[in-house]
Amino acid sequence: MSKDGKPPPKIIKEIGDSLAVYSLGAKDVIRLHEEGVQHPVIDYMLATEKWAIEQRARERHQPYYYYPGPFGYPYHPYYNHYPFYGPCR
């Protein structure tokens, strides 16, 4: 894409839209630079791996909610019972 003359923001947008994750080593970065890929694009490609690792860590630490009962009311850890949904008296 860089050889086609596309500006870095358009290349970065296409990379972001593809949801690709790049695991680049030092040799890969040097090769990309020698082929004419601009610094902002290389920086974005390097950042995709970090973002993917952070996303996996966030997904791993999501709270688990159990939905008991026939109606699937959400279980709230701060309640010891189901919340009352009946009429107020």
C-alpha positions in Angstrom: 0.0 0.0 0.0 2.9 2.3 0.7 4.3 1.6 -2.7 1.0 2.6 -4.3 1.3 6.0 -2.8 -1.4 5.8 -0.2 -1.0 8.2 2.7 -0.3 6.7 6.2 -3.7 7.6 7.7 -5.5 5.6 5.0 -3.2 2.7 5.4 -3.7 2.8 9.2 -7.4 2.9 8.7 -7.4 -0.2 6.4 -5.2 -2.1 8.9 -7.5 -1.1 11.7 -10.6 -2.2 9.8 -9.1 -5.6 9.0 -8.6 -6.3 12.8 -5.2 -7.9 11.9 -2.7 -8.4 14.6 1.0 -8.1 13.6 3.7 -9.8 15.7 6.8 -8.1 14.2 10.4 -8.7 15.2 13.3 -6.4 14.7 14.2 -7.9 11.3 10.6 -7.4 10.1 10.6 -3.7 11.1 13.9 -3.1 9.3 12.6 -4.9 6.2 9.4 -2.9 6.2 11.4 0.4 6.6 13.7 -0.6 3.8 10.7 -1.3 1.5 9.4 2.2 2.1 6.7 1.7 4.8 6.4 4.9 6.7 7.1 5.2 10.5 3.4 5.9 11.6 2.3 2.7 9.8 5.1 0.6 11.4 4.3 2.0 14.8 0.6 1.2 14.4 1.5 -2.4 13.3 3.7 -2.8 16.3 0.9 -1.5 18.6 -1.6 -4.1 17.3 0.1 -6.9 19.2 0.1 -4.9 22.4 -3.6 -4.1 22.0 -4.4 -7.8 21.3 -2.6 -8.8 24.5 -4.5 -6.2 26.5 -7.8 -7.3 25.0 -7.1 -10.9 25.9 -6.3 -9.9 29.5 -9.5 -7.9 29.8 -11.6 -10.8 28.5 -9.9 -13.2 30.9 -10.9 -11.0 33.9 -14.5 -10.4 33.0 -16.9 -11.1 35.9 -18.9 -14.3 35.7 -22.6 -13.8 36.2 -24.8 -16.8 36.9 -28.5 -16.7 35.8 -30.4 -19.0 38.1 -34.1 -19.8 38.0 -36.5 -20.4 35.3 -36.8 -16.8 34.3 -33.1 -16.0 34.0 -32.9 -13.1 36.4 -29.4 -11.8 36.5 -27.5 -12.7 39.7 -26.0 -9.7 41.4 -23.1 -10.5 43.7 -24.2 -7.7 46.1 -27.7 -9.3 46.6 -28.2 -12.4 48.8 -31.6 -12.9 47.1 -33.5 -12.0 44.0 -34.4 -8.3 43.8 -38.1 -7.7 44.5 -40.0 -6.9 41.3 -43.5 -7.0 42.8 -45.9 -4.1 43.7 -44.9 -1.7 46.5 -47.1 -1.8 49.6 
